[in-house]
Amino acid sequence: MPRTRRDVLASLAGVGVAGLAGCTALDSSGSDSDSPTLDPATLREVMELGSPAFPARVPAPISESFLERGRARARELLDSVPETMSPEEVPNEAVREIYAEAYADAAGDLGPSDADESPFEALRGLRYVRGAAAMAKGTYDAAVGDLTESDVRDEAEEVRADIESFRLGTRYLGDEPDRALVVYEAVENLVAAAVRYLDNAGEYGRYADSAPRVGELLDAVESARASLDGARHVRDRYLASIADPIEFTDAFESTASSLAGITEDRRAEYPQEGFESVVAAEGFDTEKLESMPAKDLLVETFVEVERGLQDAREGLRSGRFATALVGVHTAETHRRAFEEAVTAVKRGRYDSVESAAAVRDAKLGALEALEAARSDGSNPHLTRRALVDIAYQIGRGDGYFRDDYYEDGDPRAARNALAQYATTEFAARETPGASAWVLGTLAAERGGVDR
């Protein structure tokens, strides 16, 4: 399985993740009781600035009829079973309760979708809707003797074979590199999700040797099938929009390999013993950093270097070259951001939160940097793809002001939020340049051809 951000934080720390970053601990540096309380009204104004809208998208036309067929599949599964189990047909009360919960969850998932949801987000969400309905159906059918675990495992192998067939039949064909890269990374992620559902179904589960266990397995199989359907739809709709497809397979592979090597070499210039050693090598007193927004800023940017490298390594290992290229982009964007953050901290920035107005200005700086990057038209698809992962930190920063752990005006909430806003600003500023680096190298690999 891919390493999560928390995994990366843990490996950087060398110990637990608590205390590394504002997002992993509510109070990452002890008490700030000597710090002044900040103006709550101004901090409320910070939240009122809102968060930027960066829904996940893919530069391929998603068909509304495809989305409706996915929802219809979920409704069909749920409509084939009753809302409740009777004690006469299923004497086991625990199974009846589990089923009732599963049915209610599935019915809720079939409710109206989020109006702000992009078509691509709706496509990705079908795996949850269809999986929830399959959980209910599998539990009921197994409880009444119409379905066995062996039946579902046979289905899982059929889906696994379909996944492999899809992989073998997919080449990196496209129109222009920027668009093709983002499309095929989305396709690879959907296929990887399908594989994870099947792999995890055999290793993890809340229930054992019971009807709900069969339901869990059918949930995984249906979710995998939905992910594969989504991958096929994105690929096919993209190719249908192109009159004269170009082959990118060799260029994607060679560029991913060469840029991953460069990124690995750049990472090797930093100490390998963990984050504390990286910070110390930059000349910082790690104890003094503990109470500063600077610490979370440095942690957040460097963690993303590691995460991007992990994605690049895994992408190369598994033959997912678009994923590897996006991982390289993530790593290089945040390496540059980290270097800029180091310079800023050495110049005395982010050592404290002087006022609520400083937090407001940090958020405004982040919003402006995001909009400037989004408006850069040189490589719009890859840049926007990266900004989706960066922009969410604005919401994370806002979350500190909503957390009941902190009282209004608590300087710790402001410190943690400011670090998130600053991280967003530094990363967003570096994103267009990293896009030009990746796609420029890809063009050079293809002999300087833009198409």
Helices and strands as residue ranges (DSSP letters): H 5-13, H 40-48, H 64-79, H 93-109, H 119-143, H 149-168, E 173-174, H 177-203, H 211-240, E 246-247, H 249-268, H 275-281, H 286-289, H 293-318, H 321-346, H 356-375, H 380-402, H 411-445
